[in-house]
Amino acid sequence: MALQIYNTLTRTKEPFTTIEPGKVRMYVCGPTVYAQAHIGHAMSAMVFDIVRRYLEYSGYEVRYVMNYTDVDDKIINKANELGEDTFALAQQYIDEYNQDLKNLNILPATLNPRATEEMDFIINMIAKLVNGDHAYVADGDVYYRVEADEDYGKLSG
């Protein structure tokens, strides 16, 4: 029997197909690194590791990407509270998280992009959303304008 997945949009099980035959690209949101990892981080990592391993066992070539959010108000506040450098503190938690994954025998990601490495892209993307009236600025923050997307909320019903 072929692998089937649940499609949230159609609310049905469907055959698993890939964009490129034999290849799977997985992007998983990783942790915001402002404190030590907890059991929720471990559970998420384990679930996606199981999916990845199953896909590889089934013969797929898997490119598994998990990001680190290494800049965030929580990280900045924690670093200020501890009197430490923000980037050094984020790196410390990334190192600890990687060790936790290793201790749990979770395969390392193919790639681990960091928010700080993608800042130019993030800023440009947000500017395009604001300029295209798909987002708006309020009190120094940017919010997505849900009315700008007629399909918004389609997955949640």
Stockholm file with secondary structure:
# STOCKHOLM 1.0

chainA/1-157         MALQIYNTLTRTKEPFTTIEPGKVRMYVCGPTVYAQAHIGHAMSAMVFDIVRRYLEYSGYEVRYVMNYTDVDDKIINKANELGEDTFALAQQYIDEYNQDLKNLNILPATLNPRATEEMDFIINMIAKLVNGDHAYVADGDVYYRVEADEDYGKLSG
#=GR chainA/1-157 SS CCCEEEETTTTEEEECCCSBTTEEEEEECCCBCSSCCCHHHHHHHHHHHHHHHHHHHTTCEEEEEECBBCCCHHHHHHHHHHTCCHHHHHHHHHHHHHHHHHHTTCCCCSBCCBGGGGHHHHHHHHHHHHHTTSEEEETTEEEECGGGCTTTTTTTC
#=GC SS_cons         CCCEEEETTTTEEEECCCSBTTEEEEEECCCBCSSCCCHHHHHHHHHHHHHHHHHHHTTCEEEEEECBBCCCHHHHHHHHHHTCCHHHHHHHHHHHHHHHHHHTTCCCCSBCCBGGGGHHHHHHHHHHHHHTTSEEEETTEEEECGGGCTTTTTTTC
//
